[in-house]
Amino acid sequence: MTRFSLPAVLTHAQASASAQALVTAVKAQPQLTIDASALQQFDSSALAVLLAGMREAQALGGQLQVQGLPARARSLVQVYGLTEVLQLPPVPA
């Protein structure tokens, strides 16, 4: 599966460009792994980027996997109720 890495900073200012890059990557490869391990500074716009990629993948019959999501970002995903939508694996014990 092809990898797409999120940047270290993904806030509102970077969201549009990041979403466009992710959608372009999904169009090229609808089976994609998103590496979120570099995320250090982010806001809810990062979730919007992930959702844009998910929507594109679903439209093309593909699937995205999100890996390496930092704990703070995972908490944000849970607050917004998106754990199942983003198909996140369970947190290791």
Biopython code that builds the backbone (N, CA, C, O; Angstrom):
import numpy as np
from Bio.PDB.StructureBuilder import StructureBuilder

atoms = [
    (1, "MET", "N", (0.848, -1.169, 0.000)),
    (1, "MET", "CA", (0.000, 0.000, 0.000)),
    (1, "MET", "C", (0.900, 1.240, 0.000)),
    (1, "MET", "O", (1.877, 1.307, 0.745)),
    (2, "THR", "N", (0.567, 2.193, -0.821)),
    (2, "THR", "CA", (1.320, 3.437, -0.942)),
    (2, "THR", "C", (1.135, 4.289, 0.304)),
    (2, "THR", "O", (0.070, 4.273, 0.922)),
    (3, "ARG", "N", (2.185, 5.041, 0.676)),
    (3, "ARG", "CA", (2.145, 5.902, 1.859)),
    (3, "ARG", "C", (2.032, 7.371, 1.467)),
    (3, "ARG", "O", (2.600, 7.820, 0.471)),
    (4, "PHE", "N", (1.282, 8.100, 2.282)),
    (4, "PHE", "CA", (1.178, 9.550, 2.170)),
    (4, "PHE", "C", (1.458, 10.092, 3.561)),
    (4, "PHE", "O", (0.776, 9.717, 4.515)),
    (5, "SER", "N", (2.440, 10.961, 3.697)),
    (5, "SER", "CA", (2.809, 11.489, 5.007)),
    (5, "SER", "C", (2.220, 12.877, 5.223)),
    (5, "SER", "O", (2.337, 13.762, 4.374)),
    (6, "LEU", "N", (1.585, 13.045, 6.377)),
    (6, "LEU", "CA", (1.089, 14.361, 6.757)),
    (6, "LEU", "C", (2.257, 15.201, 7.258)),
    (6, "LEU", "O", (3.230, 14.658, 7.781)),
    (7, "PRO", "N", (2.169, 16.521, 7.103)),
    (7, "PRO", "CA", (3.256, 17.391, 7.560)),
    (7, "PRO", "C", (3.254, 17.541, 9.083)),
    (7, "PRO", "O", (2.303, 17.138, 9.752)),
    (8, "ALA", "N", (4.314, 18.117, 9.617)),
    (8, "ALA", "CA", (4.419, 18.348, 11.061)),
    (8, "ALA", "C", (3.414, 19.397, 11.523)),
    (8, "ALA", "O", (2.902, 19.319, 12.640)),
    (9, "VAL", "N", (3.131, 20.376, 10.671)),
    (9, "VAL", "CA", (2.177, 21.435, 10.999)),
    (9, "VAL", "C", (0.998, 21.316, 10.047)),
    (9, "VAL", "O", (1.155, 21.390, 8.828)),
    (10, "LEU", "N", (-0.181, 21.131, 10.618)),
    (10, "LEU", "CA", (-1.393, 21.014, 9.796)),
    (10, "LEU", "C", (-2.532, 21.736, 10.509)),
    (10, "LEU", "O", (-3.326, 21.138, 11.234)),
    (11, "THR", "N", (-2.577, 23.040, 10.272)),
    (11, "THR", "CA", (-3.624, 23.889, 10.841)),
    (11, "THR", "C", (-4.446, 24.455, 9.681)),
    (11, "THR", "O", (-4.246, 24.085, 8.523)),
    (12, "HIS", "N", (-5.359, 25.343, 10.008)),
    (12, "HIS", "CA", (-6.223, 25.931, 8.988)),
    (12, "HIS", "C", (-5.416, 26.496, 7.814)),
    (12, "HIS", "O", (-5.832, 26.377, 6.662)),
    (13, "ALA", "N", (-4.278, 27.100, 8.100)),
    (13, "ALA", "CA", (-3.458, 27.730, 7.062)),
    (13, "ALA", "C", (-2.929, 26.728, 6.035)),
    (13, "ALA", "O", (-2.748, 27.075, 4.868)),
    (14, "GLN", "N", (-2.681, 25.490, 6.463)),
    (14, "GLN", "CA", (-2.124, 24.476, 5.566)),
    (14, "GLN", "C", (-3.181, 23.486, 5.059)),
    (14, "GLN", "O", (-2.892, 22.672, 4.182)),
    (15, "ALA", "N", (-4.384, 23.551, 5.597)),
    (15, "ALA", "CA", (-5.388, 22.514, 5.337)),
    (15, "ALA", "C", (-5.769, 22.388, 3.867)),
    (15, "ALA", "O", (-5.858, 21.273, 3.352)),
    (16, "SER", "N", (-5.990, 23.480, 3.198)),
    (16, "SER", "CA", (-6.423, 23.416, 1.804)),
    (16, "SER", "C", (-5.380, 22.730, 0.925)),
    (16, "SER", "O", (-5.708, 21.841, 0.139)),
    (17, "ALA", "N", (-4.133, 23.147, 1.061)),
    (17, "ALA", "CA", (-3.058, 22.544, 0.262)),
    (17, "ALA", "C", (-2.859, 21.077, 0.625)),
    (17, "ALA", "O", (-2.636, 20.243, -0.252)),
    (18, "SER", "N", (-2.938, 20.761, 1.911)),
    (18, "SER", "CA", (-2.769, 19.371, 2.348)),
    (18, "SER", "C", (-3.912, 18.490, 1.858)),
    (18, "SER", "O", (-3.689, 17.357, 1.432)),
    (19, "ALA", "N", (-5.133, 19.008, 1.919)),
    (19, "ALA", "CA", (-6.283, 18.238, 1.431)),
    (19, "ALA", "C", (-6.151, 17.990, -0.067)),
    (19, "ALA", "O", (-6.408, 16.884, -0.543)),
    (20, "GLN", "N", (-5.754, 19.005, -0.798)),
    (20, "GLN", "CA", (-5.576, 18.852, -2.253)),
    (20, "GLN", "C", (-4.510, 17.804, -2.553)),
    (20, "GLN", "O", (-4.698, 16.962, -3.431)),
    (21, "ALA", "N", (-3.399, 17.851, -1.832)),
    (21, "ALA", "CA", (-2.328, 16.875, -2.044)),
    (21, "ALA", "C", (-2.807, 15.463, -1.719)),
    (21, "ALA", "O", (-2.487, 14.516, -2.438)),
    (22, "LEU", "N", (-3.572, 15.321, -0.642)),
    (22, "LEU", "CA", (-4.074, 13.998, -0.264)),
    (22, "LEU", "C", (-5.074, 13.481, -1.295)),
    (22, "LEU", "O", (-5.004, 12.317, -1.690)),
    (23, "VAL", "N", (-5.993, 14.320, -1.730)),
    (23, "VAL", "CA", (-6.974, 13.900, -2.739)),
    (23, "VAL", "C", (-6.263, 13.496, -4.032)),
    (23, "VAL", "O", (-6.634, 12.499, -4.651)),
    (24, "THR", "N", (-5.262, 14.246, -4.438)),
    (24, "THR", "CA", (-4.480, 13.898, -5.629)),
    (24, "THR", "C", (-3.805, 12.538, -5.450)),
    (24, "THR", "O", (-3.792, 11.719, -6.369)),
    (25, "ALA", "N", (-3.245, 12.303, -4.261)),
    (25, "ALA", "CA", (-2.594, 11.013, -3.985)),
    (25, "ALA", "C", (-3.606, 9.871, -4.019)),
    (25, "ALA", "O", (-3.310, 8.790, -4.528)),
    (26, "VAL", "N", (-4.792, 10.109, -3.481)),
    (26, "VAL", "CA", (-5.832, 9.075, -3.479)),
    (26, "VAL", "C", (-6.293, 8.769, -4.897)),
    (26, "VAL", "O", (-6.539, 7.611, -5.233)),
    (27, "LYS", "N", (-6.412, 9.794, -5.727)),
    (27, "LYS", "CA", (-6.810, 9.570, -7.120)),
    (27, "LYS", "C", (-5.782, 8.702, -7.838)),
    (27, "LYS", "O", (-6.134, 7.883, -8.688)),
    (28, "ALA", "N", (-4.521, 8.885, -7.493)),
    (28, "ALA", "CA", (-3.459, 8.084, -8.103)),
    (28, "ALA", "C", (-3.399, 6.682, -7.528)),
    (28, "ALA", "O", (-3.031, 5.737, -8.226)),
    (29, "GLN", "N", (-3.764, 6.537, -6.242)),
    (29, "GLN", "CA", (-3.697, 5.245, -5.556)),
    (29, "GLN", "C", (-4.783, 5.200, -4.486)),
    (29, "GLN", "O", (-4.548, 5.647, -3.363)),
    (30, "PRO", "N", (-5.979, 4.667, -4.807)),
    (30, "PRO", "CA", (-7.094, 4.667, -3.850)),
    (30, "PRO", "C", (-6.873, 3.780, -2.613)),
    (30, "PRO", "O", (-7.621, 3.888, -1.641)),
    (31, "GLN", "N", (-5.874, 2.921, -2.637)),
    (31, "GLN", "CA", (-5.500, 2.129, -1.459)),
    (31, "GLN", "C", (-4.267, 2.801, -0.880)),
    (31, "GLN", "O", (-3.159, 2.616, -1.384)),
    (32, "LEU", "N", (-4.455, 3.578, 0.175)),
    (32, "LEU", "CA", (-3.378, 4.443, 0.650)),
    (32, "LEU", "C", (-3.251, 4.371, 2.164)),
    (32, "LEU", "O", (-4.251, 4.301, 2.878)),
    (33, "THR", "N", (-2.026, 4.389, 2.642)),
    (33, "THR", "CA", (-1.759, 4.489, 4.074)),
    (33, "THR", "C", (-1.311, 5.913, 4.364)),
    (33, "THR", "O", (-0.375, 6.420, 3.746)),
    (34, "ILE", "N", (-1.985, 6.548, 5.304)),
    (34, "ILE", "CA", (-1.616, 7.900, 5.706)),
    (34, "ILE", "C", (-0.753, 7.807, 6.953)),
    (34, "ILE", "O", (-1.189, 7.291, 7.982)),
    (35, "ASP", "N", (0.455, 8.301, 6.859)),
    (35, "ASP", "CA", (1.376, 8.323, 7.992)),
    (35, "ASP", "C", (1.227, 9.669, 8.691)),
    (35, "ASP", "O", (1.633, 10.703, 8.162)),
    (36, "ALA", "N", (0.641, 9.643, 9.883)),
    (36, "ALA", "CA", (0.390, 10.868, 10.641)),
    (36, "ALA", "C", (1.399, 11.075, 11.765)),
    (36, "ALA", "O", (1.216, 11.953, 12.608)),
    (37, "SER", "N", (2.442, 10.289, 11.784)),
    (37, "SER", "CA", (3.388, 10.330, 12.904)),
    (37, "SER", "C", (4.154, 11.642, 13.015)),
    (37, "SER", "O", (4.659, 11.956, 14.093)),
    (38, "ALA", "N", (4.258, 12.411, 11.950)),
    (38, "ALA", "CA", (5.003, 13.678, 12.002)),
    (38, "ALA", "C", (4.182, 14.818, 12.605)),
    (38, "ALA", "O", (4.744, 15.849, 12.976)),
    (39, "LEU", "N", (2.862, 14.650, 12.710)),
    (39, "LEU", "CA", (2.011, 15.731, 13.223)),
    (39, "LEU", "C", (2.467, 16.196, 14.601)),
    (39, "LEU", "O", (2.554, 15.411, 15.545)),
    (40, "GLN", "N", (2.753, 17.484, 14.691)),
    (40, "GLN", "CA", (3.139, 18.069, 15.967)),
    (40, "GLN", "C", (2.235, 19.236, 16.330)),
    (40, "GLN", "O", (1.829, 19.385, 17.482)),
    (41, "GLN", "N", (1.927, 20.050, 15.351)),
    (41, "GLN", "CA", (1.063, 21.212, 15.573)),
    (41, "GLN", "C", (-0.116, 21.072, 14.625)),
    (41, "GLN", "O", (0.062, 21.033, 13.407)),
    (42, "PHE", "N", (-1.340, 20.994, 15.190)),
    (42, "PHE", "CA", (-2.519, 20.769, 14.358)),
    (42, "PHE", "C", (-3.752, 21.284, 15.074)),
    (42, "PHE", "O", (-3.732, 21.552, 16.275)),
    (43, "ASP", "N", (-4.815, 21.415, 14.316)),
    (43, "ASP", "CA", (-6.112, 21.753, 14.878)),
    (43, "ASP", "C", (-7.141, 20.873, 14.181)),
    (43, "ASP", "O", (-6.777, 19.910, 13.506)),
    (44, "SER", "N", (-8.400, 21.188, 14.335)),
    (44, "SER", "CA", (-9.433, 20.337, 13.758)),
    (44, "SER", "C", (-9.379, 20.312, 12.233)),
    (44, "SER", "O", (-9.991, 19.443, 11.612)),
    (45, "SER", "N", (-8.666, 21.239, 11.627)),
    (45, "SER", "CA", (-8.490, 21.221, 10.172)),
    (45, "SER", "C", (-7.785, 19.949, 9.715)),
    (45, "SER", "O", (-8.016, 19.479, 8.601)),
    (46, "ALA", "N", (-6.938, 19.394, 10.555)),
    (46, "ALA", "CA", (-6.269, 18.130, 10.211)),
    (46, "ALA", "C", (-7.300, 17.028, 10.018)),
    (46, "ALA", "O", (-7.141, 16.175, 9.145)),
    (47, "LEU", "N", (-8.357, 17.039, 10.828)),
    (47, "LEU", "CA", (-9.417, 16.046, 10.675)),
    (47, "LEU", "C", (-10.158, 16.252, 9.357)),
    (47, "LEU", "O", (-10.533, 15.287, 8.690)),
    (48, "ALA", "N", (-10.365, 17.506, 8.990)),
    (48, "ALA", "CA", (-11.025, 17.796, 7.718)),
    (48, "ALA", "C", (-10.202, 17.265, 6.543)),
    (48, "ALA", "O", (-10.760, 16.783, 5.557)),
    (49, "VAL", "N", (-8.888, 17.354, 6.650)),
    (49, "VAL", "CA", (-8.008, 16.824, 5.604)),
    (49, "VAL", "C", (-8.175, 15.311, 5.506)),
    (49, "VAL", "O", (-8.321, 14.766, 4.412)),
    (50, "LEU", "N", (-8.154, 14.638, 6.648)),
    (50, "LEU", "CA", (-8.329, 13.185, 6.648)),
    (50, "LEU", "C", (-9.688, 12.787, 6.078)),
    (50, "LEU", "O", (-9.790, 11.825, 5.318)),
    (51, "LEU", "N", (-10.718, 13.522, 6.445)),
    (51, "LEU", "CA", (-12.057, 13.219, 5.940)),
    (51, "LEU", "C", (-12.155, 13.437, 4.431)),
    (51, "LEU", "O", (-12.835, 12.676, 3.743)),
    (52, "ALA", "N", (-11.490, 14.455, 3.913)),
    (52, "ALA", "CA", (-11.482, 14.691, 2.463)),
    (52, "ALA", "C", (-10.846, 13.502, 1.739)),
    (52, "ALA", "O", (-11.334, 13.054, 0.702)),
    (53, "GLY", "N", (-9.757, 13.008, 2.302)),
    (53, "GLY", "CA", (-9.116, 11.831, 1.716)),
    (53, "GLY", "C", (-9.998, 10.602, 1.789)),
    (53, "GLY", "O", (-10.075, 9.834, 0.830)),
    (54, "MET", "N", (-10.662, 10.408, 2.912)),
    (54, "MET", "CA", (-11.569, 9.259, 3.078)),
    (54, "MET", "C", (-12.710, 9.318, 2.066)),
    (54, "MET", "O", (-13.036, 8.317, 1.428)),
    (55, "ARG", "N", (-13.307, 10.488, 1.926)),
    (55, "ARG", "CA", (-14.417, 10.637, 0.968)),
    (55, "ARG", "C", (-13.966, 10.304, -0.450)),
    (55, "ARG", "O", (-14.670, 9.608, -1.183)),
    (56, "GLU", "N", (-12.806, 10.796, -0.830)),
    (56, "GLU", "CA", (-12.290, 10.532, -2.179)),
    (56, "GLU", "C", (-12.015, 9.042, -2.372)),
    (56, "GLU", "O", (-12.353, 8.468, -3.407)),
    (57, "ALA", "N", (-11.405, 8.428, -1.372)),
    (57, "ALA", "CA", (-11.111, 6.995, -1.469)),
    (57, "ALA", "C", (-12.402, 6.185, -1.598)),
    (57, "ALA", "O", (-12.484, 5.275, -2.424)),
    (58, "GLN", "N", (-13.397, 6.508, -0.795)),
    (58, "GLN", "CA", (-14.669, 5.795, -0.861)),
    (58, "GLN", "C", (-15.330, 5.988, -2.222)),
    (58, "GLN", "O", (-15.897, 5.045, -2.774)),
    (59, "ALA", "N", (-15.263, 7.191, -2.759)),
    (59, "ALA", "CA", (-15.860, 7.470, -4.066)),
    (59, "ALA", "C", (-15.203, 6.635, -5.171)),
    (59, "ALA", "O", (-15.842, 6.293, -6.165)),
    (60, "LEU", "N", (-13.927, 6.316, -4.986)),
    (60, "LEU", "CA", (-13.188, 5.534, -5.970)),
    (60, "LEU", "C", (-13.165, 4.039, -5.637)),
    (60, "LEU", "O", (-12.521, 3.251, -6.329)),
    (61, "GLY", "N", (-13.874, 3.661, -4.574)),
    (61, "GLY", "CA", (-13.885, 2.252, -4.180)),
    (61, "GLY", "C", (-12.618, 1.819, -3.470)),
    (61, "GLY", "O", (-12.327, 0.627, -3.377)),
    (62, "GLY", "N", (-11.868, 2.783, -2.971)),
    (62, "GLY", "CA", (-10.614, 2.490, -2.284)),
    (62, "GLY", "C", (-10.775, 2.545, -0.779)),
    (62, "GLY", "O", (-11.885, 2.576, -0.247)),
    (63, "GLN", "N", (-9.636, 2.555, -0.111)),
    (63, "GLN", "CA", (-9.642, 2.592, 1.346)),
    (63, "GLN", "C", (-8.358, 3.240, 1.838)),
    (63, "GLN", "O", (-7.276, 3.002, 1.302)),
    (64, "LEU", "N", (-8.500, 4.066, 2.873)),
    (64, "LEU", "CA", (-7.344, 4.683, 3.516)),
    (64, "LEU", "C", (-7.141, 4.065, 4.886)),
    (64, "LEU", "O", (-8.100, 3.695, 5.564)),
    (65, "GLN", "N", (-5.894, 3.958, 5.282)),
    (65, "GLN", "CA", (-5.542, 3.556, 6.638)),
    (65, "GLN", "C", (-4.722, 4.689, 7.232)),
    (65, "GLN", "O", (-3.789, 5.194, 6.608)),
    (66, "VAL", "N", (-5.087, 5.081, 8.450)),
    (66, "VAL", "CA", (-4.341, 6.128, 9.139)),
    (66, "VAL", "C", (-3.465, 5.454, 10.183)),
    (66, "VAL", "O", (-3.957, 4.704, 11.026)),
    (67, "GLN", "N", (-2.178, 5.720, 10.125)),
    (67, "GLN", "CA", (-1.235, 5.145, 11.073)),
    (67, "GLN", "C", (-0.423, 6.248, 11.723)),
    (67, "GLN", "O", (-0.196, 7.304, 11.133)),
    (68, "GLY", "N", (0.010, 5.987, 12.943)),
    (68, "GLY", "CA", (0.916, 6.899, 13.633)),
    (68, "GLY", "C", (0.282, 8.180, 14.137)),
    (68, "GLY", "O", (0.977, 9.170, 14.366)),
    (69, "LEU", "N", (-1.026, 8.170, 14.313)),
    (69, "LEU", "CA", (-1.703, 9.379, 14.790)),
    (69, "LEU", "C", (-1.288, 9.659, 16.231)),
    (69, "LEU", "O", (-1.471, 8.802, 17.095)),
    (70, "PRO", "N", (-0.733, 10.840, 16.509)),
    (70, "PRO", "CA", (-0.314, 11.168, 17.873)),
    (70, "PRO", "C", (-1.506, 11.133, 18.839)),
    (70, "PRO", "O", (-2.654, 11.304, 18.426)),
    (71, "ALA", "N", (-1.226, 10.914, 20.107)),
    (71, "ALA", "CA", (-2.272, 10.784, 21.126)),
    (71, "ALA", "C", (-3.187, 12.000, 21.172)),
    (71, "ALA", "O", (-4.401, 11.846, 21.306)),
    (72, "ARG", "N", (-2.638, 13.200, 21.064)),
    (72, "ARG", "CA", (-3.477, 14.413, 21.088)),
    (72, "ARG", "C", (-4.427, 14.451, 19.899)),
    (72, "ARG", "O", (-5.581, 14.859, 20.036)),
    (73, "ALA", "N", (-3.951, 14.032, 18.746)),
    (73, "ALA", "CA", (-4.803, 14.006, 17.552)),
    (73, "ALA", "C", (-5.877, 12.928, 17.692)),
    (73, "ALA", "O", (-7.024, 13.128, 17.293)),
    (74, "ARG", "N", (-5.498, 11.792, 18.257)),
    (74, "ARG", "CA", (-6.475, 10.718, 18.481)),
    (74, "ARG", "C", (-7.568, 11.195, 19.441)),
    (74, "ARG", "O", (-8.741, 10.864, 19.268)),
    (75, "SER", "N", (-7.181, 11.965, 20.443)),
    (75, "SER", "CA", (-8.169, 12.528, 21.376)),
    (75, "SER", "C", (-9.143, 13.447, 20.649)),
    (75, "SER", "O", (-10.346, 13.427, 20.910)),
    (76, "LEU", "N", (-8.615, 14.245, 19.742)),
    (76, "LEU", "CA", (-9.453, 15.136, 18.951)),
    (76, "LEU", "C", (-10.419, 14.329, 18.084)),
    (76, "LEU", "O", (-11.586, 14.693, 17.946)),
    (77, "VAL", "N", (-9.937, 13.250, 17.510)),
    (77, "VAL", "CA", (-10.786, 12.358, 16.709)),
    (77, "VAL", "C", (-11.923, 11.819, 17.571)),
    (77, "VAL", "O", (-13.070, 11.770, 17.128)),
    (78, "GLN", "N", (-11.606, 11.416, 18.798)),
    (78, "GLN", "CA", (-12.628, 10.873, 19.694)),
    (78, "GLN", "C", (-13.645, 11.934, 20.093)),
    (78, "GLN", "O", (-14.841, 11.649, 20.150)),
    (79, "VAL", "N", (-13.188, 13.160, 20.370)),
    (79, "VAL", "CA", (-14.087, 14.248, 20.740)),
    (79, "VAL", "C", (-15.100, 14.502, 19.618)),
    (79, "VAL", "O", (-16.277, 14.748, 19.884)),
    (80, "TYR", "N", (-14.646, 14.441, 18.389)),
    (80, "TYR", "CA", (-15.525, 14.674, 17.240)),
    (80, "TYR", "C", (-16.302, 13.418, 16.827)),
    (80, "TYR", "O", (-17.106, 13.475, 15.897)),
    (81, "GLY", "N", (-16.074, 12.292, 17.501)),
    (81, "GLY", "CA", (-16.804, 11.065, 17.200)),
    (81, "GLY", "C", (-16.446, 10.463, 15.855)),
    (81, "GLY", "O", (-17.307, 9.908, 15.174)),
    (82, "LEU", "N", (-15.170, 10.569, 15.461)),
    (82, "LEU", "CA", (-14.753, 10.122, 14.135)),
    (82, "LEU", "C", (-13.891, 8.863, 14.139)),
    (82, "LEU", "O", (-13.332, 8.499, 13.104)),
    (83, "THR", "N", (-13.774, 8.200, 15.274)),
    (83, "THR", "CA", (-12.906, 7.023, 15.358)),
    (83, "THR", "C", (-13.304, 5.965, 14.336)),
    (83, "THR", "O", (-12.451, 5.436, 13.624)),
    (84, "GLU", "N", (-14.597, 5.654, 14.260)),
    (84, "GLU", "CA", (-15.050, 4.633, 13.317)),
    (84, "GLU", "C", (-15.017, 5.144, 11.884)),
    (84, "GLU", "O", (-14.678, 4.397, 10.966)),
    (85, "VAL", "N", (-15.365, 6.403, 11.686)),
    (85, "VAL", "CA", (-15.357, 6.971, 10.332)),
    (85, "VAL", "C", (-13.950, 6.913, 9.737)),
    (85, "VAL", "O", (-13.776, 6.583, 8.564)),
    (86, "LEU", "N", (-12.956, 7.235, 10.553)),
    (86, "LEU", "CA", (-11.571, 7.210, 10.092)),
    (86, "LEU", "C", (-10.945, 5.819, 10.201)),
    (86, "LEU", "O", (-9.780, 5.621, 9.857)),
    (87, "GLN", "N", (-11.730, 4.869, 10.680)),
    (87, "GLN", "CA", (-11.315, 3.464, 10.769)),
    (87, "GLN", "C", (-9.968, 3.323, 11.478)),
    (87, "GLN", "O", (-9.064, 2.635, 11.004)),
    (88, "LEU", "N", (-9.863, 3.987, 12.616)),
    (88, "LEU", "CA", (-8.622, 3.926, 13.381)),
    (88, "LEU", "C", (-8.511, 2.603, 14.109)),
    (88, "LEU", "O", (-9.499, 2.111, 14.654)),
    (89, "PRO", "N", (-7.331, 2.022, 14.126)),
    (89, "PRO", "CA", (-7.142, 0.792, 14.898)),
    (89, "PRO", "C", (-7.224, 1.097, 16.390)),
    (89, "PRO", "O", (-7.000, 2.235, 16.801)),
    (90, "PRO", "N", (-7.539, 0.098, 17.200)),
    (90, "PRO", "CA", (-7.583, 0.319, 18.643)),
    (90, "PRO", "C", (-6.224, 0.771, 19.180)),
    (90, "PRO", "O", (-5.174, 0.430, 18.634)),
    (91, "VAL", "N", (-6.275, 1.539, 20.253)),
    (91, "VAL", "CA", (-5.037, 1.981, 20.904)),
    (91, "VAL", "C", (-4.389, 0.773, 21.575)),
    (91, "VAL", "O", (-5.055, 0.057, 22.322)),
    (92, "PRO", "N", (-3.093, 0.534, 21.321)),
    (92, "PRO", "CA", (-2.430, -0.594, 21.985)),
    (92, "PRO", "C", (-2.447, -0.429, 23.493)),
    (92, "PRO", "O", (-2.300, 0.679, 24.008)),
    (93, "ALA", "N", (-2.624, -1.521, 24.186)),
    (93, "ALA", "CA", (-2.679, -1.480, 25.672)),
    (93, "ALA", "C", (-1.312, -1.360, 26.276)),
    (93, "ALA", "O", (-1.180, -1.314, 27.499)),
]
sb = StructureBuilder()
sb.init_structure("model")
sb.init_model(0)
sb.init_chain("A")
sb.init_seg("    ")
for serial, (resi, resn, name, xyz) in enumerate(atoms, 1):
    if name == "N":
        sb.init_residue(resn, " ", resi, " ")
    sb.init_atom(name, np.array(xyz, "f"), 0.0, 1.0, " ", f" {name:<3s}", serial, name[0])
structure = sb.get_structure()
